[in-house]
Amino acid sequence: MSSRFSSLALDAVNVPLLAGFWTRALDYRVAEELDGGISLAPRNGFLGPPLDIFPVPEPKTAKNRLHLDLVPDGCTQEEEVERLLALGAVLADVGQGPDVSWVVMADPEGNEFCILSGRTE
Amino acid sequence: MSSRFSSLALDAVNVPLLAGFWTRALDYRVAEELDGGISLAPRNGFLGPPLDIFPVPEPKTAKNRLHLDLVPDGCTQEEEVERLLALGAVLADVGQGPDVSWVVMADPEGNEFCILSGRTE
């Protein structure tokens, strides 16, 4: 007996805003809307964790201890960073220093995530 | 072009402590140890996101905006909660109220996660 991973849950003050961002960022689809939340899932035939975005009243106040690491798919790291900036992400400084191979970004509510270089793929 | 999910990254003050907890909680295996971090992955033939646990100096100060939702596998929700408590998890109050179907817990460094009822599985 153990626990099996079911999904990721993301708090949001503005659920549609984050659902829109993450749908486009990950090329996901809206799987369900329930009780003010929006559940996202990979498109048919693709792998990735379901992402359930739930409303909370309070804004983000500290760096998340848990974050997503992503790899560019069909483009370079630089191109993907530019695309995500255009979608509403921002570059984030979590003290990572100038010499790391990944780019730290944050979604429109400040949730940090990283774009890996993909060089080891 | 888009971003493809690669892995989850979890900050830890005590990397071996959290790696041990999450290995047992999810029945994962240690996939790699690098630069003080420990990467966990599902055992062969099982699905689930890779979980990379990285050292950070600062302890957790606020509720995580992103958390894992888990379902009991091979046992009831109550049995799984008891098992996780024995592994070092604690029950957590994030204001969820008494009538929800899930149980909110936190790992040994306070990272919240939920055990779903599994009734809809």
gemmi code that builds the backbone of each chain (N, CA, C; Angstrom):
import gemmi

chains = {
    "A": [
        ("MET", (0.829, -1.186, 0.000), (0.000, 0.000, 0.000), (0.872, 1.248, 0.000)),
        ("SER", (0.407, 2.247, -0.711), (1.134, 3.512, -0.761), (0.171, 4.570, -1.266)),
        ("SER", (0.701, 5.759, -1.490), (-0.087, 6.795, -2.139), (0.332, 6.890, -3.593)),
        ("ARG", (-0.638, 7.083, -4.436), (-0.382, 7.235, -5.852), (-0.636, 8.692, -6.232)),
        ("PHE", (0.263, 9.240, -7.044), (0.088, 10.620, -7.479), (-1.211, 10.765, -8.266)),
        ("SER", (-1.998, 11.763, -7.935), (-3.244, 12.017, -8.649), (-3.150, 13.276, -9.509)),
        ("SER", (-2.764, 14.384, -8.882), (-2.706, 15.651, -9.615), (-1.934, 16.682, -8.814)),
        ("LEU", (-1.628, 17.786, -9.468), (-1.069, 18.950, -8.804), (-2.185, 19.935, -8.552)),
        ("ALA", (-2.150, 20.581, -7.410), (-3.149, 21.593, -7.077), (-2.447, 22.925, -6.883)),
        ("LEU", (-2.960, 23.931, -7.567), (-2.354, 25.259, -7.535), (-3.365, 26.266, -7.008)),
        ("ASP", (-3.001, 26.983, -5.959), (-3.848, 28.063, -5.434), (-3.828, 29.244, -6.392)),
        ("ALA", (-4.961, 29.901, -6.524), (-5.008, 31.076, -7.391), (-5.997, 32.086, -6.841)),
        ("VAL", (-5.621, 33.351, -6.842), (-6.577, 34.422, -6.573), (-7.464, 34.609, -7.801)),
        ("ASN", (-6.860, 34.550, -8.981), (-7.588, 34.702, -10.240), (-7.471, 33.391, -11.025)),
        ("VAL", (-8.442, 32.511, -10.808), (-8.382, 31.173, -11.402), (-8.363, 31.223, -12.937)),
        ("PRO", (-9.261, 31.981, -13.576), (-9.219, 32.002, -15.050), (-7.895, 32.520, -15.604)),
        ("LEU", (-7.307, 33.493, -14.908), (-6.024, 34.037, -15.366), (-4.958, 32.945, -15.381)),
        ("LEU", (-4.833, 32.224, -14.267), (-3.797, 31.187, -14.202), (-4.138, 29.996, -15.090)),
        ("ALA", (-5.430, 29.676, -15.189), (-5.820, 28.567, -16.081), (-5.464, 28.912, -17.524)),
        ("GLY", (-5.711, 30.141, -17.905), (-5.363, 30.555, -19.265), (-3.866, 30.510, -19.501)),
        ("PHE", (-3.126, 31.002, -18.511), (-1.669, 30.997, -18.672), (-1.130, 29.576, -18.801)),
        ("TRP", (-1.533, 28.699, -17.863), (-0.943, 27.360, -17.847), (-1.439, 26.497, -19.003)),
        ("THR", (-2.653, 26.753, -19.457), (-3.134, 26.033, -20.650), (-2.223, 26.321, -21.834)),
        ("ARG", (-1.887, 27.605, -22.003), (-1.043, 27.963, -23.145), (0.419, 27.585, -22.901)),
        ("ALA", (0.865, 27.724, -21.660), (2.274, 27.408, -21.378), (2.571, 25.936, -21.656)),
        ("LEU", (1.673, 25.058, -21.201), (1.921, 23.613, -21.296), (1.194, 22.971, -22.474)),
        ("ASP", (0.452, 23.766, -23.236), (-0.399, 23.229, -24.301), (-1.358, 22.181, -23.729)),
        ("TYR", (-1.950, 22.514, -22.604), (-2.942, 21.661, -21.946), (-4.340, 22.041, -22.433)),
        ("ARG", (-5.341, 21.297, -21.974), (-6.737, 21.597, -22.264), (-7.495, 21.711, -20.930)),
        ("VAL", (-8.628, 22.405, -20.958), (-9.487, 22.452, -19.776), (-10.253, 21.136, -19.701)),
        ("ALA", (-10.066, 20.418, -18.596), (-10.710, 19.111, -18.446), (-12.029, 19.221, -17.691)),
        ("GLU", (-12.103, 20.173, -16.742), (-13.308, 20.267, -15.913), (-13.328, 21.630, -15.223)),
        ("GLU", (-14.540, 22.146, -15.008), (-14.701, 23.354, -14.195), (-15.684, 23.030, -13.095)),
        ("LEU", (-15.276, 23.240, -11.851), (-16.095, 22.805, -10.722), (-15.806, 23.677, -9.509)),
        ("ASP", (-16.860, 24.205, -8.893), (-16.741, 24.958, -7.642), (-15.725, 26.101, -7.742)),
        ("GLY", (-15.714, 26.767, -8.874), (-14.797, 27.890, -9.028), (-13.395, 27.488, -9.434)),
        ("GLY", (-13.128, 26.200, -9.479), (-11.809, 25.721, -9.889), (-11.823, 25.279, -11.342)),
        ("ILE", (-10.650, 25.223, -11.922), (-10.506, 24.760, -13.303), (-9.414, 23.695, -13.336)),
        ("SER", (-9.773, 22.525, -13.844), (-8.809, 21.429, -13.929), (-8.266, 21.345, -15.340)),
        ("LEU", (-6.950, 21.343, -15.424), (-6.269, 21.241, -16.716), (-5.641, 19.861, -16.858)),
        ("ALA", (-5.535, 19.408, -18.095), (-4.932, 18.096, -18.341), (-4.222, 18.142, -19.683)),
        ("PRO", (-3.269, 17.240, -19.873), (-2.602, 17.190, -21.178), (-3.616, 16.860, -22.271)),
        ("ARG", (-3.328, 17.310, -23.471), (-4.163, 16.909, -24.596), (-4.026, 15.405, -24.805)),
        ("ASN", (-5.012, 14.815, -25.443), (-5.021, 13.366, -25.634), (-3.717, 12.890, -26.263)),
        ("GLY", (-3.153, 11.880, -25.670), (-1.952, 11.283, -26.229), (-0.668, 11.865, -25.693)),
        ("PHE", (-0.764, 12.902, -24.844), (0.436, 13.489, -24.279), (0.511, 13.213, -22.782)),
        ("LEU", (1.702, 13.191, -22.267), (1.907, 12.928, -20.848), (2.139, 14.226, -20.090)),
        ("GLY", (1.798, 14.211, -18.832), (2.020, 15.354, -17.968), (1.022, 15.274, -16.840)),
        ("PRO", (1.343, 15.864, -15.707), (0.439, 15.772, -14.564), (-0.791, 16.652, -14.747)),
        ("PRO", (-1.975, 16.169, -14.371), (-3.137, 17.056, -14.315), (-2.847, 18.219, -13.352)),
        ("LEU", (-3.374, 19.381, -13.666), (-3.130, 20.583, -12.854), (-4.484, 21.190, -12.490)),
        ("ASP", (-4.819, 21.122, -11.216), (-6.096, 21.640, -10.729), (-5.858, 23.008, -10.101)),
        ("ILE", (-6.527, 24.019, -10.622), (-6.336, 25.388, -10.141), (-7.547, 25.780, -9.315)),
        ("PHE", (-7.305, 26.079, -8.035), (-8.380, 26.327, -7.079), (-8.345, 27.761, -6.579)),
        ("PRO", (-9.522, 28.346, -6.320), (-9.533, 29.712, -5.799), (-9.174, 29.769, -4.319)),
        ("VAL", (-8.343, 30.735, -3.981), (-8.047, 31.057, -2.583), (-8.152, 32.571, -2.429)),
        ("PRO", (-8.462, 33.062, -1.230), (-8.595, 34.519, -1.079), (-7.264, 35.243, -0.945)),
        ("GLU", (-6.256, 34.562, -0.436), (-5.015, 35.269, -0.091), (-4.004, 35.230, -1.230)),
        ("PRO", (-3.276, 36.328, -1.432), (-2.230, 36.325, -2.459), (-0.978, 35.590, -1.981)),
        ("LYS", (-0.095, 35.328, -2.902), (1.176, 34.662, -2.596), (2.068, 35.602, -1.794)),
        ("THR", (2.743, 35.043, -0.787), (3.594, 35.893, 0.055), (5.036, 35.423, 0.125)),
        ("ALA", (5.303, 34.191, -0.249), (6.672, 33.670, -0.130), (6.966, 32.776, -1.323)),
        ("LYS", (8.248, 32.539, -1.549), (8.666, 31.631, -2.613), (8.060, 30.252, -2.381)),
        ("ASN", (7.524, 29.663, -3.436), (6.998, 28.302, -3.307), (8.132, 27.317, -3.021)),
        ("ARG", (7.846, 26.338, -2.143), (8.830, 25.275, -1.884), (8.767, 24.196, -2.951)),
        ("LEU", (7.669, 24.160, -3.685), (7.471, 23.146, -4.727), (7.233, 23.889, -6.034)),
        ("HIS", (7.963, 23.505, -7.076), (7.744, 24.174, -8.360), (7.898, 23.200, -9.516)),
        ("LEU", (7.443, 23.655, -10.682), (7.519, 22.855, -11.897), (8.827, 23.137, -12.629)),
        ("ASP", (9.459, 22.083, -13.110), (10.571, 22.217, -14.044), (10.065, 21.790, -15.414)),
        ("LEU", (10.291, 22.651, -16.391), (9.770, 22.413, -17.737), (10.920, 22.381, -18.740)),
        ("VAL", (10.708, 21.708, -19.847), (11.692, 21.727, -20.931), (11.006, 22.256, -22.189)),
        ("PRO", (11.733, 23.055, -22.956), (11.168, 23.551, -24.216), (10.889, 22.378, -25.149)),
        ("ASP", (9.786, 22.474, -25.862), (9.386, 21.401, -26.770), (9.211, 22.004, -28.163)),
        ("GLY", (10.145, 21.737, -29.021), (10.042, 22.240, -30.390), (10.653, 23.602, -30.590)),
        ("CYS", (11.440, 24.055, -29.614), (12.077, 25.366, -29.739), (13.246, 25.413, -28.773)),
        ("THR", (14.011, 26.487, -28.853), (15.133, 26.648, -27.938), (14.641, 27.193, -26.596)),
        ("GLN", (15.507, 27.119, -25.606), (15.191, 27.683, -24.296), (14.880, 29.183, -24.430)),
        ("GLU", (15.692, 29.889, -25.193), (15.509, 31.343, -25.345), (14.165, 31.654, -26.006)),
        ("GLU", (13.823, 30.890, -27.029), (12.540, 31.097, -27.704), (11.373, 30.821, -26.759)),
        ("GLU", (11.517, 29.780, -25.947), (10.425, 29.431, -25.037), (10.272, 30.485, -23.940)),
        ("VAL", (11.382, 31.004, -23.455), (11.311, 32.077, -22.458), (10.596, 33.296, -23.054)),
        ("GLU", (10.927, 33.654, -24.270), (10.265, 34.788, -24.921), (8.765, 34.537, -25.066)),
        ("ARG", (8.410, 33.303, -25.461), (6.995, 32.965, -25.628), (6.250, 33.098, -24.296)),
        ("LEU", (6.868, 32.608, -23.207), (6.208, 32.649, -21.897), (6.117, 34.084, -21.373)),
        ("LEU", (7.117, 34.897, -21.653), (7.043, 36.319, -21.277), (5.850, 36.973, -21.970)),
        ("ALA", (5.637, 36.627, -23.218), (4.515, 37.201, -23.968), (3.178, 36.724, -23.417)),
        ("LEU", (3.171, 35.547, -22.785), (1.937, 35.006, -22.193), (1.651, 35.593, -20.811)),
        ("GLY", (2.582, 36.350, -20.249), (2.334, 36.961, -18.954), (3.253, 36.499, -17.839)),
        ("ALA", (4.195, 35.629, -18.156), (5.180, 35.233, -17.153), (6.215, 36.341, -16.987)),
        ("VAL", (6.966, 36.271, -15.903), (8.058, 37.224, -15.690), (9.310, 36.437, -15.320)),
        ("LEU", (10.452, 37.053, -15.498), (11.699, 36.462, -15.010), (11.741, 36.626, -13.500)),
        ("ALA", (12.248, 35.627, -12.807), (12.250, 35.659, -11.344), (13.656, 35.427, -10.809)),
        ("ASP", (13.961, 36.124, -9.736), (15.256, 35.968, -9.073), (15.026, 35.294, -7.724)),
        ("VAL", (15.433, 34.046, -7.628), (15.335, 33.334, -6.346), (16.738, 33.063, -5.806)),
        ("GLY", (17.683, 33.889, -6.261), (19.062, 33.724, -5.812), (19.814, 32.665, -6.585)),
        ("GLN", (19.376, 32.401, -7.797), (19.961, 31.287, -8.548), (21.338, 31.608, -9.127)),
        ("GLY", (21.740, 32.878, -9.127), (23.056, 33.214, -9.670), (23.029, 33.274, -11.190)),
        ("PRO", (24.120, 33.800, -11.768), (24.123, 34.049, -13.214), (24.539, 32.852, -14.062)),
        ("ASP", (25.054, 31.807, -13.468), (25.703, 30.764, -14.261), (24.920, 29.460, -14.347)),
        ("VAL", (23.673, 29.475, -13.967), (22.915, 28.227, -14.027), (22.370, 28.028, -15.441)),
        ("SER", (22.091, 26.798, -15.775), (21.658, 26.473, -17.140), (20.153, 26.638, -17.323)),
        ("TRP", (19.428, 26.845, -16.227), (17.987, 26.999, -16.322), (17.600, 28.469, -16.142)),
        ("VAL", (16.393, 28.788, -16.573), (15.858, 30.144, -16.427), (14.700, 30.079, -15.441)),
        ("VAL", (14.772, 30.905, -14.404), (13.703, 30.936, -13.405), (12.674, 31.978, -13.829)),
        ("MET", (11.420, 31.538, -13.901), (10.334, 32.437, -14.266), (9.230, 32.313, -13.217)),
        ("ALA", (8.226, 33.166, -13.330), (7.068, 33.082, -12.448), (5.821, 33.350, -13.273)),
        ("ASP", (4.745, 32.657, -12.913), (3.481, 32.836, -13.632), (2.831, 34.164, -13.210)),
        ("PRO", (1.681, 34.528, -13.756), (1.111, 35.856, -13.464), (0.748, 36.103, -12.002)),
        ("GLU", (0.728, 35.074, -11.161), (0.548, 35.302, -9.715), (1.839, 35.053, -8.939)),
        ("GLY", (2.939, 34.929, -9.639), (4.230, 34.845, -8.959), (4.720, 33.447, -8.636)),
        ("ASN", (4.029, 32.431, -9.121), (4.463, 31.058, -8.847), (5.680, 30.717, -9.704)),
        ("GLU", (6.771, 30.412, -9.014), (8.028, 30.167, -9.708), (8.006, 28.848, -10.492)),
        ("PHE", (8.673, 28.848, -11.617), (8.928, 27.609, -12.352), (10.222, 27.802, -13.132)),
        ("CYS", (10.798, 26.717, -13.585), (12.064, 26.805, -14.302), (11.939, 26.250, -15.706)),
        ("ILE", (12.615, 26.886, -16.633), (12.760, 26.366, -17.991), (14.159, 25.790, -18.092)),
        ("LEU", (14.217, 24.483, -18.229), (15.516, 23.822, -18.289), (16.107, 24.008, -19.687)),
        ("SER", (17.391, 23.766, -19.774), (18.066, 23.995, -21.059), (17.685, 22.941, -22.086)),
        ("GLY", (17.315, 21.783, -21.608), (16.975, 20.721, -22.546), (18.197, 20.092, -23.191)),
        ("ARG", (19.384, 20.513, -22.760), (20.602, 20.019, -23.412), (20.849, 18.542, -23.151)),
        ("THR", (20.251, 18.032, -22.062), (20.473, 16.619, -21.748), (19.349, 15.751, -22.292)),
        ("GLU", (18.425, 16.372, -23.011), (17.301, 15.562, -23.543), (17.794, 14.687, -24.678)),
    ],
    "B": [
        ("MET", (5.146, 24.925, -30.581), (6.119, 24.965, -29.504), (5.417, 25.231, -28.175)),
        ("SER", (5.912, 24.611, -27.160), (5.363, 24.823, -25.823), (6.396, 24.323, -24.827)),
        ("SER", (6.015, 24.344, -23.565), (6.855, 23.728, -22.547), (6.274, 22.366, -22.193)),
        ("ARG", (7.154, 21.436, -22.000), (6.750, 20.099, -21.617), (7.166, 19.887, -20.167)),
        ("PHE", (6.261, 19.275, -19.394), (6.569, 19.005, -18.002), (7.772, 18.071, -17.906)),
        ("SER", (8.722, 18.418, -17.056), (9.898, 17.567, -16.853), (9.871, 16.910, -15.481)),
        ("SER", (9.730, 17.726, -14.442), (9.759, 17.167, -13.088), (9.245, 18.197, -12.099)),
        ("LEU", (9.004, 17.733, -10.889), (8.693, 18.613, -9.778), (9.958, 18.831, -8.970)),
        ("ALA", (10.139, 20.046, -8.503), (11.301, 20.351, -7.674), (10.820, 20.810, -6.306)),
        ("LEU", (11.373, 20.200, -5.282), (10.965, 20.483, -3.908), (12.162, 20.987, -3.121)),
        ("ASP", (12.028, 22.158, -2.516), (13.072, 22.699, -1.648), (13.104, 21.913, -0.341)),
        ("ALA", (14.287, 21.712, 0.183), (14.396, 21.005, 1.469), (15.576, 21.537, 2.270)),
        ("VAL", (15.372, 21.749, 3.541), (16.490, 22.026, 4.440), (17.244, 20.726, 4.698)),
        ("ASN", (16.508, 19.639, 4.892), (17.094, 18.322, 5.135), (16.705, 17.405, 3.975)),
        ("VAL", (17.561, 17.373, 2.962), (17.247, 16.622, 1.737), (17.048, 15.121, 2.019)),
        ("PRO", (17.961, 14.480, 2.751), (17.748, 13.043, 2.981), (16.454, 12.744, 3.735)),
        ("LEU", (16.086, 13.624, 4.659), (14.841, 13.419, 5.405), (13.640, 13.417, 4.464)),
        ("LEU", (13.558, 14.437, 3.613), (12.403, 14.502, 2.704), (12.480, 13.432, 1.616)),
        ("ALA", (13.682, 13.109, 1.171), (13.810, 12.041, 0.161), (13.333, 10.714, 0.753)),
        ("GLY", (13.701, 10.472, 1.991), (13.253, 9.230, 2.631), (11.751, 9.202, 2.799)),
        ("PHE", (11.202, 10.324, 3.231), (9.749, 10.368, 3.422), (9.021, 10.142, 2.108)),
        ("TRP", (9.394, 10.885, 1.066), (8.639, 10.816, -0.184), (8.880, 9.503, -0.932)),
        ("THR", (10.043, 8.914, -0.757), (10.287, 7.594, -1.348), (9.287, 6.593, -0.789)),
        ("ARG", (9.110, 6.631, 0.532), (8.185, 5.681, 1.158), (6.730, 6.075, 0.925)),
        ("ALA", (6.448, 7.371, 0.939), (5.056, 7.796, 0.754), (4.534, 7.374, -0.611)),
        ("LEU", (5.353, 7.582, -1.645), (4.898, 7.341, -3.027), (5.379, 6.004, -3.583)),
        ("ASP", (6.131, 5.254, -2.770), (6.774, 4.022, -3.245), (7.637, 4.320, -4.468)),
        ("TYR", (8.413, 5.397, -4.372), (9.339, 5.795, -5.434), (10.713, 5.173, -5.145)),
        ("ARG", (11.636, 5.390, -6.068), (13.024, 4.956, -5.897), (13.938, 6.163, -6.075)),
        ("VAL", (15.152, 6.083, -5.526), (16.145, 7.126, -5.753), (16.719, 6.928, -7.146)),
        ("ALA", (16.574, 7.945, -8.002), (17.045, 7.834, -9.382), (18.445, 8.405, -9.540)),
        ("GLU", (18.762, 9.447, -8.741), (20.060, 10.112, -8.908), (20.343, 10.965, -7.678)),
        ("GLU", (21.622, 11.071, -7.338), (22.045, 12.003, -6.291), (23.103, 12.900, -6.895)),
        ("LEU", (22.878, 14.221, -6.816), (23.765, 15.158, -7.506), (23.749, 16.496, -6.796)),
        ("ASP", (24.925, 17.023, -6.482), (25.068, 18.367, -5.911), (24.210, 18.559, -4.656)),
        ("GLY", (24.143, 17.537, -3.843), (23.386, 17.652, -2.602), (21.908, 17.410, -2.766)),
        ("GLY", (21.467, 17.232, -3.991), (20.057, 16.950, -4.241), (19.838, 15.464, -4.469)),
        ("ILE", (18.612, 15.041, -4.314), (18.243, 13.646, -4.546), (17.014, 13.637, -5.451)),
        ("SER", (17.132, 12.936, -6.565), (16.027, 12.837, -7.524), (15.313, 11.509, -7.333)),
        ("LEU", (14.010, 11.600, -7.171), (13.179, 10.408, -7.002), (12.357, 10.183, -8.261)),
        ("ALA", (12.047, 8.935, -8.516), (11.243, 8.600, -9.693), (10.391, 7.386, -9.366)),
        ("PRO", (9.307, 7.209, -10.099), (8.486, 6.012, -9.885), (9.299, 4.754, -10.167)),
        ("ARG", (8.930, 3.683, -9.514), (9.570, 2.409, -9.844), (9.204, 2.025, -11.270)),
        ("ASN", (10.024, 1.180, -11.860), (9.808, 0.799, -13.261), (8.392, 0.312, -13.483)),
        ("GLY", (7.768, 0.841, -14.498), (6.438, 0.373, -14.861), (5.318, 1.148, -14.211)),
        ("PHE", (5.663, 2.108, -13.350), (4.626, 2.899, -12.704), (4.698, 4.342, -13.187)),
        ("LEU", (3.585, 5.020, -13.127), (3.518, 6.403, -13.569), (3.562, 7.346, -12.381)),
        ("GLY", (4.049, 8.512, -12.635), (4.073, 9.546, -11.604), (5.177, 10.514, -11.965)),
        ("PRO", (5.085, 11.748, -11.515), (6.090, 12.738, -11.889), (7.404, 12.510, -11.139)),
        ("PRO", (8.526, 12.657, -11.809), (9.803, 12.676, -11.080), (9.791, 13.800, -10.046)),
        ("LEU", (10.434, 13.569, -8.928), (10.458, 14.552, -7.835), (11.911, 14.800, -7.453)),
        ("ASP", (12.382, 16.002, -7.741), (13.769, 16.371, -7.454), (13.799, 17.193, -6.174)),
        ("ILE", (14.535, 16.720, -5.184), (14.589, 17.402, -3.891), (15.942, 18.102, -3.781)),
        ("PHE", (15.886, 19.424, -3.625), (17.094, 20.247, -3.666), (17.313, 20.934, -2.310)),
        ("PRO", (18.582, 21.093, -1.922), (18.844, 21.777, -0.654), (18.675, 23.285, -0.761)),
        ("VAL", (18.039, 23.866, 0.236), (17.959, 25.323, 0.387), (18.276, 25.642, 1.844)),
        ("PRO", (18.787, 26.843, 2.118), (19.133, 27.158, 3.505), (17.942, 27.559, 4.356)),
        ("GLU", (16.910, 28.119, 3.733), (15.838, 28.721, 4.531), (14.698, 27.736, 4.779)),
        ("PRO", (14.117, 27.766, 5.959), (12.964, 26.897, 6.235), (11.695, 27.452, 5.594)),
        ("LYS", (10.676, 26.628, 5.576), (9.378, 27.025, 5.030), (8.712, 28.061, 5.934)),
        ("THR", (8.101, 29.076, 5.335), (7.480, 30.124, 6.148), (6.008, 30.329, 5.842)),
        ("ALA", (5.524, 29.845, 4.726), (4.120, 30.082, 4.353), (3.570, 28.836, 3.683)),
        ("LYS", (2.252, 28.756, 3.653), (1.596, 27.655, 2.951), (2.031, 27.628, 1.488)),
        ("ASN", (2.336, 26.439, 0.990), (2.683, 26.320, -0.423), (1.473, 26.626, -1.299)),
        ("ARG", (1.723, 27.321, -2.408), (0.641, 27.582, -3.379), (0.440, 26.385, -4.305)),
        ("LEU", (1.426, 25.503, -4.350), (1.356, 24.326, -5.221), (1.536, 23.095, -4.341)),
        ("HIS", (0.633, 22.128, -4.473), (0.784, 20.923, -3.657), (0.362, 19.680, -4.424)),
        ("LEU", (0.737, 18.543, -3.881), (0.400, 17.253, -4.470), (-0.922, 16.750, -3.929)),
        ("ASP", (-1.754, 16.238, -4.815), (-2.935, 15.482, -4.410), (-2.660, 14.010, -4.693)),
        ("LEU", (-2.883, 13.192, -3.678), (-2.563, 11.765, -3.772), (-3.809, 10.939, -3.519)),
        ("VAL", (-3.823, 9.737, -4.061), (-4.912, 8.802, -3.769), (-4.323, 7.539, -3.149)),
        ("PRO", (-5.016, 6.994, -2.158), (-4.547, 5.733, -1.549), (-4.538, 4.624, -2.596)),
        ("ASP", (-3.527, 3.796, -2.538), (-3.395, 2.710, -3.511), (-3.309, 1.398, -2.728)),
        ("GLY", (-4.377, 0.648, -2.768), (-4.368, -0.643, -2.084), (-4.796, -0.581, -0.638)),
        ("CYS", (-5.386, 0.529, -0.242), (-5.841, 0.673, 1.140), (-6.874, 1.786, 1.188)),
        ("THR", (-7.499, 1.942, 2.336), (-8.464, 3.031, 2.491), (-7.743, 4.344, 2.772)),
        ("GLN", (-8.501, 5.416, 2.665), (-7.947, 6.733, 2.995), (-7.460, 6.764, 4.447)),
        ("GLU", (-8.256, 6.194, 5.341), (-7.887, 6.206, 6.766), (-6.605, 5.413, 7.008)),
        ("GLU", (-6.499, 4.265, 6.366), (-5.275, 3.467, 6.529), (-4.058, 4.204, 5.979)),
        ("GLU", (-4.234, 4.876, 4.856), (-3.106, 5.581, 4.253), (-2.683, 6.766, 5.120)),
        ("VAL", (-3.653, 7.469, 5.687), (-3.315, 8.573, 6.587), (-2.518, 8.055, 7.783)),
        ("GLU", (-2.934, 6.942, 8.344), (-2.207, 6.357, 9.474), (-0.781, 5.971, 9.067)),
        ("ARG", (-0.657, 5.392, 7.889), (0.668, 4.993, 7.407), (1.576, 6.212, 7.247)),
        ("LEU", (1.043, 7.290, 6.686), (1.847, 8.494, 6.462), (2.196, 9.194, 7.772)),
        ("LEU", (1.283, 9.165, 8.727), (1.596, 9.709, 10.056), (2.782, 8.953, 10.658)),
        ("ALA", (2.793, 7.639, 10.475), (3.888, 6.822, 11.017), (5.208, 7.117, 10.302)),
        ("LEU", (5.123, 7.588, 9.065), (6.333, 7.928, 8.301), (6.865, 9.316, 8.636)),
        ("GLY", (6.105, 10.101, 9.422), (6.591, 11.420, 9.806), (5.760, 12.577, 9.301)),
        ("ALA", (4.671, 12.285, 8.594), (3.766, 13.359, 8.182), (2.927, 13.805, 9.381)),
        ("VAL", (2.307, 14.955, 9.235), (1.386, 15.443, 10.262), (0.093, 15.876, 9.585)),
        ("LEU", (-0.971, 15.935, 10.362), (-2.213, 16.511, 9.858), (-2.049, 18.030, 9.800)),
        ("ALA", (-2.615, 18.649, 8.791), (-2.432, 20.089, 8.603), (-3.779, 20.773, 8.466)),
        ("ASP", (-3.870, 21.970, 9.025), (-5.080, 22.775, 8.930), (-4.784, 23.975, 8.046)),
        ("VAL", (-5.339, 23.953, 6.854), (-5.188, 25.107, 5.953), (-6.529, 25.799, 5.773)),
        ("GLY", (-7.414, 25.587, 6.761), (-8.732, 26.196, 6.697), (-9.714, 25.410, 5.866)),
        ("GLN", (-9.465, 24.118, 5.726), (-10.294, 23.313, 4.815), (-11.666, 22.974, 5.391)),
        ("GLY", (-11.882, 23.196, 6.674), (-13.194, 22.891, 7.244), (-13.358, 21.406, 7.516)),
        ("PRO", (-14.425, 21.050, 8.241), (-14.575, 19.666, 8.688), (-15.247, 18.741, 7.682)),
        ("ASP", (-15.835, 19.267, 6.639), (-16.713, 18.451, 5.794), (-16.125, 18.085, 4.432)),
        ("VAL", (-14.844, 18.287, 4.257), (-14.265, 17.961, 2.952), (-13.925, 16.473, 2.907)),
        ("SER", (-13.855, 15.945, 1.687), (-13.633, 14.503, 1.529), (-12.154, 14.138, 1.552)),
        ("TRP", (-11.292, 15.150, 1.513), (-9.855, 14.883, 1.508), (-9.248, 15.193, 2.876)),
        ("VAL", (-8.072, 14.630, 3.107), (-7.336, 14.880, 4.346), (-6.084, 15.675, 3.998)),
        ("VAL", (-5.917, 16.823, 4.670), (-4.747, 17.660, 4.424), (-3.636, 17.232, 5.379)),
        ("MET", (-2.491, 16.933, 4.831), (-1.338, 16.536, 5.636), (-0.135, 17.396, 5.233)),
        ("ALA", (0.952, 17.259, 5.966), (2.186, 17.957, 5.608), (3.350, 17.012, 5.838)),
        ("ASP", (4.358, 17.131, 4.985), (5.539, 16.277, 5.115), (6.403, 16.770, 6.287)),
        ("PRO", (7.531, 16.120, 6.578), (8.305, 16.502, 7.767), (8.874, 17.918, 7.754)),
        ("GLU", (8.850, 18.614, 6.615), (9.225, 20.034, 6.605), (8.022, 20.942, 6.407)),
        ("GLY", (6.827, 20.390, 6.518), (5.631, 21.227, 6.498), (5.000, 21.429, 5.138)),
        ("ASN", (5.483, 20.736, 4.121), (4.899, 20.894, 2.783), (3.557, 20.176, 2.721)),
        ("GLU", (2.524, 20.953, 2.458), (1.173, 20.415, 2.469), (0.930, 19.472, 1.287)),
        ("PHE", (0.133, 18.460, 1.521), (-0.379, 17.610, 0.443), (-1.715, 17.051, 0.901)),
        ("CYS", (-2.488, 16.541, -0.043), (-3.812, 16.024, 0.298), (-3.922, 14.551, -0.067)),
        ("ILE", (-4.633, 13.810, 0.791), (-4.996, 12.433, 0.497), (-6.464, 12.452, 0.109)),
        ("LEU", (-6.717, 12.169, -1.146), (-8.097, 12.177, -1.633), (-8.810, 10.912, -1.174)),
        ("SER", (-10.134, 10.976, -1.255), (-10.902, 9.833, -0.764), (-10.808, 8.641, -1.693)),
        ("GLY", (-10.544, 8.911, -2.948), (-10.469, 7.811, -3.910), (-11.823, 7.265, -4.293)),
        ("ARG", (-12.892, 7.890, -3.790), (-14.223, 7.343, -4.057), (-14.635, 7.469, -5.507)),
        ("THR", (-14.004, 8.404, -6.204), (-14.386, 8.579, -7.604), (-13.457, 7.810, -8.540)),
        ("GLU", (-12.552, 7.041, -7.959), (-11.610, 6.299, -8.809), (-12.302, 5.131, -9.492)),
    ],
}
model = gemmi.Model(1)
for chain_id, residues in chains.items():
    chain = gemmi.Chain(chain_id)
    for i, (resn, *xyz) in enumerate(residues, 1):
        res = gemmi.Residue()
        res.name, res.seqid = resn, gemmi.SeqId(i, " ")
        for name, pos in zip(("N", "CA", "C"), xyz):
            atom = gemmi.Atom()
            atom.name, atom.element = name, gemmi.Element(name[0])
            atom.pos, atom.b_iso = gemmi.Position(*pos), 0.0
            res.add_atom(atom)
        chain.add_residue(res)
    model.add_chain(chain)
structure = gemmi.Structure()
structure.add_model(model)
structure.setup_entities()
